[in-house]
Amino acid sequence: MTLSPEEIARKSAEAMWARDDASKWLGMSLDAVGPGTATTSFTVERHHTNGHDICHGGYIFTLADSAFAFACNSYNQLVVAQHNTISFLRPGRLGARLTAKAHEVTRSGRSGLYDVRVTDDTGKVIAEFRGASRAIEGRHFGEDGQ
C-alpha cells in the first residue's frame, strides 16, 4: 500500500494525538496537519491565566510546541525537539482563541527547523517560536498502514 504524503501526515498525527494527553488536557485541538505543517489551537480560559490576568506564557509555549511536534512528526518518523525558542509579542487575553501554525523551514538528514506563529482570533501575532528537531529511531505506524 502506497500512501500519499498527506495520508502519511494524517496517520502520523492520529497516532500521536491518541497518546497526547498533555495537549488534550490543556484543551487544545489539532486543527490541520500536512507534510511539514500543523495547526493547533485553544481558547484561553481562566485556568490558563497568570497573575497579570493574561494567558501564562508556558501555555502559549505548549501550544506552539505541540504544533511544532505534529509538523516535524508528519513523515512517519519519530522526531523529538533538540531546542526551542519563543518570543512573546502580545498578551493572550482571556476568552481569545489562540492558534499556532507550524511550517517546516528546512529538513536535512536527522535535523529540521520549524517556525510557528501564534495568533489570536483577531489575527494579531501573540508569539513567534522556532523549533529544532532531531529524528530518532522508530515509526508512528508500520508499512502496512497499521
MDAnalysis code that builds the backbone (N, CA, C; Angstrom):
import MDAnalysis as mda
import numpy as np

u = mda.Universe.empty(438, n_residues=146, atom_resindex=np.repeat(np.arange(146), 3), trajectory=True)
u.add_TopologyAttr("name", ["N", "CA", "C"] * 146)
u.add_TopologyAttr("resid", np.arange(1, 147))
u.add_TopologyAttr("resname", ["MET", "THR", "LEU", "SER", "PRO", "GLU", "GLU", "ILE", "ALA", "ARG", "LYS", "SER", "ALA", "GLU", "ALA", "MET", "TRP", "ALA", "ARG", "ASP", "ASP", "ALA", "SER", "LYS", "TRP", "LEU", "GLY", "MET", "SER", "LEU", "ASP", "ALA", "VAL", "GLY", "PRO", "GLY", "THR", "ALA", "THR", "THR", "SER", "PHE", "THR", "VAL", "GLU", "ARG", "HIS", "HIS", "THR", "ASN", "GLY", "HIS", "ASP", "ILE", "CYS", "HIS", "GLY", "GLY", "TYR", "ILE", "PHE", "THR", "LEU", "ALA", "ASP", "SER", "ALA", "PHE", "ALA", "PHE", "ALA", "CYS", "ASN", "SER", "TYR", "ASN", "GLN", "LEU", "VAL", "VAL", "ALA", "GLN", "HIS", "ASN", "THR", "ILE", "SER", "PHE", "LEU", "ARG", "PRO", "GLY", "ARG", "LEU", "GLY", "ALA", "ARG", "LEU", "THR", "ALA", "LYS", "ALA", "HIS", "GLU", "VAL", "THR", "ARG", "SER", "GLY", "ARG", "SER", "GLY", "LEU", "TYR", "ASP", "VAL", "ARG", "VAL", "THR", "ASP", "ASP", "THR", "GLY", "LYS", "VAL", "ILE", "ALA", "GLU", "PHE", "ARG", "GLY", "ALA", "SER", "ARG", "ALA", "ILE", "GLU", "GLY", "ARG", "HIS", "PHE", "GLY", "GLU", "ASP", "GLY", "GLN"])
u.atoms.positions = np.array([
    [0.843, -1.170, 0.000],
    [0.000, 0.000, 0.000],
    [0.892, 1.238, 0.000],
    [0.661, 2.135, -0.946],
    [1.412, 3.377, -1.023],
    [0.513, 4.515, -0.565],
    [0.971, 5.243, 0.466],
    [0.209, 6.369, 0.990],
    [0.769, 7.673, 0.436],
    [-0.102, 8.628, 0.222],
    [0.342, 9.947, -0.213],
    [1.009, 10.658, 0.964],
    [1.806, 11.693, 0.710],
    [2.398, 12.456, 1.808],
    [1.350, 13.004, 2.781],
    [0.197, 13.407, 2.269],
    [-0.872, 13.913, 3.124],
    [-1.441, 12.811, 4.006],
    [-1.601, 11.609, 3.448],
    [-2.105, 10.481, 4.234],
    [-1.093, 10.068, 5.304],
    [0.187, 10.103, 4.970],
    [1.233, 9.785, 5.952],
    [1.195, 10.795, 7.091],
    [1.071, 12.071, 6.760],
    [0.993, 13.113, 7.798],
    [-0.230, 12.897, 8.689],
    [-1.376, 12.600, 8.083],
    [-2.607, 12.390, 8.844],
    [-2.499, 11.178, 9.757],
    [-1.996, 10.052, 9.230],
    [-1.862, 8.844, 10.044],
    [-0.837, 9.029, 11.169],
    [0.240, 9.744, 10.890],
    [1.238, 10.033, 11.928],
    [0.605, 10.876, 13.031],
    [-0.164, 11.885, 12.635],
    [-0.822, 12.761, 13.606],
    [-1.851, 11.990, 14.429],
    [-2.613, 11.121, 13.784],
    [-3.604, 10.322, 14.516],
    [-2.936, 9.453, 15.575],
    [-1.799, 8.848, 15.220],
    [-1.074, 8.001, 16.169],
    [-0.554, 8.832, 17.344],
    [-0.016, 10.010, 17.061],
    [0.485, 10.873, 18.137],
    [-0.653, 11.411, 19.005],
    [-1.722, 11.893, 18.367],
    [-2.834, 12.502, 19.102],
    [-3.467, 11.495, 20.066],
    [-3.517, 10.244, 19.667],
    [-4.101, 9.211, 20.532],
    [-3.376, 9.103, 21.865],
    [-2.095, 9.468, 21.903],
    [-1.292, 9.349, 23.125],
    [-0.958, 10.710, 23.748],
    [-1.431, 11.799, 23.157],
    [-1.035, 13.139, 23.600],
    [-1.978, 13.668, 24.674],
    [-1.830, 13.154, 25.872],
    [-2.696, 13.564, 26.976],
    [-2.459, 15.010, 27.387],
    [-1.239, 15.504, 27.278],
    [-0.927, 16.875, 27.701],
    [-1.683, 17.893, 26.849],
    [-1.647, 17.739, 25.542],
    [-2.342, 18.689, 24.667],
    [-3.848, 18.646, 24.895],
    [-4.388, 17.446, 25.043],
    [-5.827, 17.318, 25.288],
    [-6.200, 17.925, 26.639],
    [-5.388, 17.706, 27.661],
    [-5.650, 18.254, 28.991],
    [-5.691, 19.777, 28.956],
    [-4.833, 20.375, 28.133],
    [-4.781, 21.831, 28.003],
    [-6.054, 22.375, 27.349],
    [-6.791, 21.511, 26.638],
    [-7.981, 21.948, 25.908],
    [-7.686, 22.261, 24.455],
    [-6.564, 21.780, 23.981],
    [-6.090, 22.055, 22.631],
    [-6.814, 21.180, 21.614],
    [-6.895, 21.688, 20.403],
    [-7.365, 20.878, 19.287],
    [-6.283, 20.850, 18.216],
    [-6.231, 19.755, 17.495],
    [-5.350, 19.620, 16.339],
    [-6.220, 19.924, 15.134],
    [-6.025, 21.084, 14.537],
    [-6.925, 21.581, 13.508],
    [-6.540, 21.181, 12.095],
    [-5.262, 21.017, 11.839],
    [-4.803, 20.666, 10.490],
    [-3.412, 20.074, 10.585],
    [-3.113, 19.196, 9.638],
    [-1.771, 18.631, 9.535],
    [-1.506, 18.290, 8.078],
    [-0.265, 18.456, 7.681],
    [0.166, 18.093, 6.341],
    [1.658, 17.849, 6.393],
    [2.271, 17.478, 5.289],
    [3.713, 17.255, 5.291],
    [4.456, 18.518, 5.745],
    [5.077, 18.458, 6.922],
    [5.863, 19.576, 7.440],
    [5.042, 20.722, 7.998],
    [3.744, 20.529, 8.164],
    [2.884, 21.595, 8.681],
    [1.901, 21.043, 9.709],
    [1.454, 21.929, 10.603],
    [0.404, 21.562, 11.552],
    [-0.161, 22.828, 12.172],
    [-1.428, 22.757, 12.565],
    [-2.099, 23.859, 13.236],
    [-2.798, 23.322, 14.470],
    [-2.550, 23.976, 15.608],
    [-3.208, 23.651, 16.868],
    [-3.842, 24.925, 17.419],
    [-4.834, 24.772, 18.305],
    [-5.460, 25.952, 18.895],
    [-6.107, 25.611, 20.229],
    [-6.361, 26.639, 21.032],
    [-7.174, 26.520, 22.235],
    [-7.700, 27.892, 22.619],
    [-8.765, 27.887, 23.390],
    [-9.350, 29.123, 23.890],
    [-8.808, 29.387, 25.286],
    [-8.333, 30.611, 25.526],
    [-7.776, 30.983, 26.831],
    [-8.921, 31.031, 27.847],
    [-8.830, 30.148, 28.824],
    [-9.813, 30.085, 29.905],
    [-9.156, 30.567, 31.196],
    [-9.959, 30.765, 32.203],
    [-9.478, 31.298, 33.476],
    [-8.275, 30.499, 34.003],
    [-8.320, 29.180, 33.907],
    [-7.217, 28.362, 34.447],
    [-5.929, 28.469, 33.625],
    [-5.962, 29.154, 32.487],
    [-4.754, 29.399, 31.690],
    [-4.082, 30.718, 32.057],
    [-4.729, 31.540, 32.878],
    [-4.213, 32.888, 33.138],
    [-3.244, 32.914, 34.318],
    [-2.362, 33.921, 34.277],
    [-1.348, 34.095, 35.326],
    [-1.727, 35.272, 36.228],
    [-0.780, 35.732, 37.035],
    [-1.011, 36.820, 37.969],
    [-1.253, 38.168, 37.323],
    [-1.041, 38.280, 36.013],
    [-1.338, 39.508, 35.267],
    [-2.693, 39.413, 34.566],
    [-3.404, 38.310, 34.816],
    [-4.717, 38.060, 34.222],
    [-4.653, 37.934, 32.698],
    [-3.517, 37.416, 32.204],
    [-3.336, 37.097, 30.788],
    [-2.889, 35.641, 30.689],
    [-2.897, 35.111, 29.487],
    [-2.503, 33.710, 29.302],
    [-1.047, 33.506, 29.736],
    [-0.839, 32.524, 30.566],
    [0.500, 32.171, 31.028],
    [1.366, 31.799, 29.827],
    [2.584, 32.324, 29.781],
    [3.490, 32.059, 28.665],
    [3.784, 30.583, 28.463],
    [3.779, 29.817, 29.534],
    [4.028, 28.385, 29.411],
    [2.969, 27.678, 28.587],
    [1.730, 28.148, 28.676],
    [0.660, 27.549, 27.874],
    [0.779, 27.958, 26.406],
    [1.187, 29.203, 26.165],
    [1.412, 29.649, 24.785],
    [2.566, 28.842, 24.186],
    [3.632, 28.643, 24.967],
    [4.759, 27.827, 24.512],
    [4.285, 26.410, 24.199],
    [3.467, 25.836, 25.081],
    [2.980, 24.469, 24.873],
    [2.155, 24.368, 23.603],
    [1.321, 25.347, 23.347],
    [0.527, 25.360, 22.115],
    [1.438, 25.352, 20.895],
    [2.437, 26.234, 20.885],
    [3.385, 26.300, 19.771],
    [4.205, 25.020, 19.659],
    [4.639, 24.499, 20.793],
    [5.449, 23.280, 20.807],
    [4.668, 22.092, 20.259],
    [3.383, 22.032, 20.554],
    [2.571, 20.936, 20.022],
    [2.414, 21.047, 18.511],
    [2.184, 22.247, 17.999],
    [2.106, 22.414, 16.540],
    [3.426, 21.996, 15.900],
    [4.530, 22.429, 16.496],
    [5.873, 22.039, 16.039],
    [6.008, 20.521, 16.026],
    [5.584, 19.873, 17.103],
    [5.723, 18.420, 17.209],
    [4.955, 17.699, 16.104],
    [3.717, 18.120, 15.858],
    [2.939, 17.463, 14.807],
    [3.515, 17.740, 13.424],
    [4.055, 18.934, 13.208],
    [4.663, 19.243, 11.907],
    [5.905, 18.400, 11.655],
    [6.788, 18.320, 12.637],
    [8.046, 17.597, 12.387],
    [7.880, 16.083, 12.463],
    [6.757, 15.607, 12.990],
    [6.485, 14.170, 13.026],
    [5.579, 13.727, 11.885],
    [5.426, 14.538, 10.860],
    [4.454, 14.271, 9.798],
    [4.961, 13.355, 8.687],
    [6.127, 12.770, 8.874],
    [6.714, 11.918, 7.831],
    [6.822, 10.447, 8.258],
    [6.081, 10.062, 9.295],
    [6.127, 8.704, 9.842],
    [7.520, 8.331, 10.346],
    [8.183, 9.293, 10.917],
    [9.476, 9.097, 11.577],
    [9.331, 9.720, 12.961],
    [9.767, 9.014, 14.009],
    [9.720, 9.600, 15.341],
    [10.730, 10.739, 15.422],
    [10.264, 11.893, 15.879],
    [11.086, 13.092, 15.939],
    [10.849, 13.769, 17.282],
    [11.927, 14.261, 17.884],
    [11.844, 14.989, 19.152],
    [12.485, 16.368, 18.978],
    [12.258, 17.216, 19.961],
    [12.845, 18.555, 19.930],
    [14.288, 18.511, 20.395],
    [15.153, 19.268, 19.710],
    [16.524, 19.498, 20.182],
    [16.539, 20.723, 21.080],
    [15.943, 21.796, 20.582],
    [15.804, 23.027, 21.361],
    [14.773, 23.914, 20.691],
    [14.187, 24.811, 21.494],
    [13.152, 25.725, 21.004],
    [13.368, 27.097, 21.617],
    [12.946, 28.124, 20.899],
    [12.937, 29.477, 21.447],
    [11.591, 30.103, 21.116],
    [11.183, 31.053, 21.951],
    [9.928, 31.744, 21.722],
    [10.095, 33.211, 22.085],
    [9.456, 34.060, 21.315],
    [9.373, 35.484, 21.626],
    [7.905, 35.816, 21.815],
    [7.563, 36.327, 23.003],
    [6.202, 36.740, 23.307],
    [6.049, 38.198, 22.878],
    [5.090, 38.469, 22.004],
    [4.938, 39.798, 21.422],
    [3.730, 40.557, 21.950],
    [2.667, 39.835, 22.259],
    [1.443, 40.426, 22.802],
    [0.850, 39.442, 23.801],
    [0.037, 39.922, 24.716],
    [-0.603, 39.003, 25.659],
    [-1.752, 38.237, 24.998],
    [-1.945, 37.017, 25.451],
    [-3.127, 36.246, 25.079],
    [-4.204, 36.553, 26.109],
    [-5.295, 37.115, 25.666],
    [-6.359, 37.577, 26.562],
    [-7.355, 36.471, 26.876],
    [-7.936, 36.561, 28.052],
    [-8.983, 35.640, 28.478],
    [-10.095, 35.622, 27.422],
    [-10.496, 34.438, 27.000],
    [-11.547, 34.270, 26.003],
    [-11.058, 34.235, 24.568],
    [-9.798, 34.604, 24.340],
    [-9.264, 34.608, 22.968],
    [-8.979, 33.184, 22.510],
    [-9.205, 32.933, 21.241],
    [-8.827, 31.659, 20.631],
    [-7.425, 31.852, 20.067],
    [-6.439, 31.134, 20.627],
    [-5.058, 31.198, 20.150],
    [-4.814, 30.057, 19.172],
    [-4.166, 30.377, 18.067],
    [-3.881, 29.390, 17.023],
    [-2.396, 29.402, 16.717],
    [-1.801, 28.218, 16.699],
    [-0.383, 28.054, 16.369],
    [-0.279, 27.343, 15.028],
    [0.364, 28.006, 14.055],
    [0.565, 27.413, 12.729],
    [2.053, 27.171, 12.534],
    [2.397, 25.898, 12.392],
    [3.797, 25.490, 12.223],
    [4.063, 25.163, 10.764],
    [5.262, 25.531, 10.313],
    [5.690, 25.124, 8.976],
    [7.189, 24.822, 8.994],
    [7.531, 23.894, 8.156],
    [8.913, 23.464, 8.027],
    [9.724, 24.519, 7.297],
    [10.866, 24.865, 7.858],
    [11.806, 25.781, 7.209],
    [12.794, 24.971, 6.390],
    [13.351, 23.936, 7.017],
    [14.301, 23.063, 6.331],
    [14.389, 21.741, 7.085],
    [14.727, 20.695, 6.334],
    [14.932, 19.375, 6.921],
    [16.060, 18.726, 6.151],
    [17.067, 18.241, 6.884],
    [18.222, 17.624, 6.255],
    [18.734, 16.521, 7.166],
    [18.833, 15.311, 6.627],
    [19.275, 14.189, 7.453],
    [18.315, 13.993, 8.616],
    [18.857, 13.991, 9.823],
    [18.028, 13.790, 11.010],
    [17.573, 15.094, 11.651],
    [17.963, 16.237, 11.114],
    [17.668, 17.525, 11.739],
    [16.685, 18.347, 10.915],
    [15.906, 19.178, 11.618],
    [14.965, 20.061, 10.947],
    [14.773, 21.347, 11.719],
    [14.307, 22.372, 11.033],
    [13.938, 23.648, 11.654],
    [12.507, 23.976, 11.270],
    [11.739, 24.439, 12.259],
    [10.331, 24.744, 12.067],
    [10.007, 26.072, 12.727],
    [9.215, 26.887, 12.046],
    [8.730, 28.136, 12.616],
    [7.254, 27.996, 12.930],
    [6.857, 28.591, 14.051],
    [5.465, 28.550, 14.492],
    [5.045, 29.970, 14.844],
    [3.962, 30.405, 14.267],
    [3.392, 31.709, 14.604],
    [2.103, 31.466, 15.383],
    [2.006, 32.118, 16.547],
    [0.805, 32.035, 17.372],
    [0.048, 33.348, 17.209],
    [-1.217, 33.247, 16.821],
    [-2.065, 34.423, 16.649],
    [-3.324, 34.278, 17.498],
    [-4.000, 35.418, 17.722],
    [-5.294, 35.347, 18.400],
    [-6.398, 35.386, 17.350],
    [-7.647, 35.383, 17.803],
    [-8.766, 35.302, 16.869],
    [-9.000, 36.587, 16.082],
    [-8.241, 37.649, 16.388],
    [-8.310, 38.863, 15.569],
    [-7.170, 38.911, 14.549],
    [-6.289, 37.907, 14.575],
    [-5.161, 37.853, 13.657],
    [-3.892, 38.493, 14.188],
    [-3.944, 39.051, 15.404],
    [-2.739, 39.660, 15.980],
    [-1.743, 38.576, 16.365],
    [-0.460, 38.850, 16.091],
    [0.598, 37.898, 16.429],
    [0.871, 37.989, 17.938],
    [0.740, 36.856, 18.598],
    [0.960, 36.756, 20.041],
    [2.392, 36.318, 20.329],
    [2.908, 35.395, 19.530],
    [4.256, 34.872, 19.759],
    [4.826, 34.284, 18.478],
    [6.149, 34.260, 18.415],
    [6.896, 33.591, 17.338],
    [7.817, 32.566, 17.988],
    [7.799, 31.358, 17.459],
    [8.500, 30.209, 18.034],
    [9.354, 29.587, 16.936],
    [10.552, 29.161, 17.287],
    [11.376, 28.367, 16.362],
    [11.805, 27.108, 17.087],
    [11.613, 25.976, 16.405],
    [11.982, 24.689, 16.978],
    [12.967, 23.957, 16.099],
    [13.951, 23.354, 16.737],
    [14.909, 22.488, 16.046],
    [14.564, 21.050, 16.416],
    [14.478, 20.196, 15.421],
    [14.069, 18.809, 15.646],
    [15.204, 17.839, 15.355],
    [15.044, 16.645, 15.902],
    [16.009, 15.568, 15.665],
    [15.243, 14.262, 15.535],
    [15.404, 13.584, 14.406],
    [14.762, 12.286, 14.192],
    [15.471, 11.227, 15.030],
    [14.664, 10.332, 15.602],
    [15.183, 9.218, 16.387],
    [14.673, 7.916, 15.761],
    [15.067, 6.815, 16.320],
    [14.667, 5.521, 15.783],
    [13.186, 5.265, 16.041],
    [12.495, 4.780, 15.028],
    [11.109, 4.366, 15.191],
    [10.157, 5.063, 14.238],
    [8.982, 4.465, 14.108],
    [7.926, 4.952, 13.217],
    [6.617, 5.056, 14.000],
    [5.713, 5.885, 13.493],
    [4.395, 6.014, 14.108],
    [3.481, 4.845, 13.741],
    [3.672, 4.309, 12.534],
    [2.860, 3.177, 12.087],
    [3.690, 2.353, 11.117],
    [3.292, 1.105, 10.914],
    [4.040, 0.184, 10.053],
    [3.803, 0.434, 8.573],
    [4.584, -0.229, 7.767],
    [4.486, -0.069, 6.310],
    [3.132, -0.500, 5.775],
    [2.428, -1.343, 6.535],
    [1.101, -1.781, 6.103],
    [0.019, -0.758, 6.460],
    [0.451, 0.383, 7.009],
    [-0.508, 1.426, 7.366],
    [-1.090, 1.274, 8.749],
    [-0.678, 0.242, 9.461],
    [-1.194, -0.019, 10.823],
    [-0.215, 0.378, 11.901],
])
